Amino acid sequence: MPLKIDLHCHSFFSGDGISSPEELIEAARRKGLHGFALTDHNNCEGVEYMIAQGLIRPDGQPVNGILVIPGVEVTTGDGHLLCIGTTLPDMNGAPVADVCRAIHCRGGLAIPAHPFDLFRSGISESAMDSLEIDAIEVFNSATTLRRYNRKALDYARRRGLPMIAGSDAHHQTALGTAFTILDTNDFSLQGALRQIPGKNTRSERYLTATDTIRKTWNNWLRLKRRRPEAG
């Protein structure tokens, strides 16, 4: 049973997110996904909330048919890096190599988010060349210019890196716009983490105009809007 997992999503625990964790779960269910990675900006509060609510199990098994993978999108000193499969302390602004090491020490995967995207703090080629990364996001639904996705794909092919796709959703309607299809029958956190660095396929669509406008607007409001209560 190949697993349809959106590996790049944000809740309102990100400064520019809108939807609650529960809304993201329901959206994933409606859209036929098996799960998603919660990768809020520079904090793991959403992951901690979902663990407390029983929406992420300590043993890594799905809850009511949906697997939520813990993660975080770190704004490193060299650009945005996805931590997939574990949590991190606040490492905002730390050198990207240090963040990679911290992720691996905790058993997670280090994956550059929207690399090359000059307008969204994508990690540059020169910085990635020396990094021990586990995969690369070659399709980001919210990329500023589509050529950045093509550059990421070319780079991954040159280095022989595993490739993922993610929606970079900041609202429940955008969840699953792009996702990675993991070729595994192990429907668990451990199964997903073993397969992400392997050979997988991707479903790739760009955000609609409405979702793009919504995301841009919320970037302007980042950290200025009072965050709603979860639940």
Secondary structure, 3 states (H helix, E strand, C coil): CCEEEEEEECCCCCCCCCCCHHHHHHHHHHCCCCEEEECCECCCHHHHHHHHCCCCCCCCCCECCEEEEEEEEEEECCEEEEEECCCCCCCCCCCHHHHHHHHHHCCCEEEECCCCCCCCCCCCHHHHHCCCCCCEEEEECCCCCHHHHHHHHHHHHHHCCCEEEECCECCHHHCCCCEEEECCCCCCHHHHHHHCCCCCEEECCCCCHHHHHHHHHHHHCCCCCCCCCCC
